[in-house]
């Protein structure tokens, strides 16, 4: 199994962090590539973060209302090798 860390991307030049609005997945859930994972809010705009790979969500790093920094790990997806 391969583990892929999904990190908070920098969506604009001035963005340094974002708030987790809502998770659309749970730990242990299978996801398809490009499936909605989490909605974030940064600089008064909401954005959906999608799965870069199909696999199983193994870890969620944060809860609704938490503020995470750019490049922080949001979740881990495990894929078959």
N, C-alpha and C positions, 0 to 999 in steps of 0.2 A: 504494500500500500504506500502511496505517496501522499504527503501532507502539503497542502497549499494554504498559505496564510493570505487572507483577504485583508488588505490594509486600506485605511481611509486615504483616498486620493486628494491631491491638492487641486480643487476645482477652479480656483482663480488665484491670481498673483498674491493678493493680500490675505488669503485664507490661511489661518494657523490652526484652527480646531473646528469641531462641529458637535452638535448635540444629537444623540440618538433619539429619534422620535418614536419609532416602532419597529420591532422585529417581525418579519413575515415567515420566519422559519423557527424550528426548535432543534435542540441538540438531538442527534440520532435520525433526523429527517433526511430522506434522499432528495436531492435537488438536481434539476436539469441545468445545463449551461445557459446562462442569461436569465435564470429565474430570479425574481425579486428576493433579496435577502433582508435588507434593512433600509428604512427611510431615515435620512439625516437632515438636519437644518443647519445651514451655514450662511452667515451674512444675510439673514432674513429670507433665504430661499431654501425650499425643500428639494431634495434630490434622492433618487432611488439608487442604491448600490446593488448591482446584480452579481450573480455567481460567474466567475471566470472559467469554471470547470464544472462538469457534472460530477456528482459524488455524494458523500454523506457528511452532513454538518456534524463535526465532532466537538467543537467548542464555540460558545458565544462569549465575547469579551465585552461585557457591559450591558446595562439595562436601560430602558427608556428613561430619559432625563439625564443620563451621564454625558459628560463632555469628554470627547476624545481628540487627541492631537493628530495632525496630518502625519501619515505613515504609521500610525498606531495600528495594531492588529485588531480587526473587528471580529473575525471568526476564522476558524480553521475548517477546511473541507478536505476530506480524505477521498482519494480516487484509487481505483485498482491500477496496478502498474502494468 
